[in-house]
Amino acid sequence: MTRRPLVMGIVNVTPDSFSDGGRLGTVEAAVAHGLRLVEQGADLLDIGGESTRPGAEPVDAAQEIARVVPVIEALRARWAGPISVDTMKPEVARAAVGAGASIWNDVSALTFDPRSADTAAALGCGVVLMHMKGEPGTMQAEPRYGDVVAEVTSWLAARADAAMAAGVARERIWLDPGLGFGKTAAHNLTLTARLDQFVALGFPVLYGASRKRTIQSVDPSAADPTDRLGGSLALALEAARRGAAVVRVHDVRETVQAVALQAAVLSAGS
Ligand code: HH2
């Protein structure tokens, strides 16, 4: 029996996220969106209060907390499933866990703040360690690697070691190659094709390609992120086939259906 990956639904509480464009700018709208994703079959919800889009405005911790905490509290009151907070800031992670989140999704892999690893250990929450080369504002300016898979793999392994040295339990760590974070479309495709090498590190792997620009590099007509569903599904399926434990997506219903059908076919053939 082949198991499908878990599907993490994206809930942005930002006025400038690249694909939602501020549509979910209010607490009510974000909560309603999260509940809709749960109805559509989301296994986890990822709540973010700061866009990591290249060139997005940085947000201070107080503002980020004011965005995400009410949304997490309201979702927690209505749903018992796992909620992650997408933040690089330990203060925000602490407030989010206090409000009911159980996973810290950190696109800086606990490097943004020197207190991050200790905070993660003290909170005892799950931690997603994502690879990023550079910083959100400048990371897409000509990223270069020797062997992108080797470089990202060894960096993630080192970040996992650092987290464990600070006291984060091994079973609470998830790894993510960080598609689009200091990577060209070619890098993103290579990381997807060789995702099994991350899986081989022995941690659950989270994969997020939903609506990202790599899809437009193959289909130039998909300039609008909402026109990237086909590509998003194809990439999620490829990641699933190579062992991804979680796929982070905007289009939950379609992704759950796609990965469930893939698992059913693989099971039928084995
Ligand atoms: N991608 C984005 C944000 N957070 N977290 C993880 N673990 N993996 C990812 O690939 C990832 C992430 C993309 O950033 P943003 O511009 O905020 O857009 P959105 O949240 O709509 O995907």
Residues whose N, C-alpha, C, O or C-beta is under 5 A from the ligand:
A	BS01	HH2	I10 S17 F18 S19 E50 S51 T52 R53 D86 N105 V128 M130 D176 G178 L179 G208
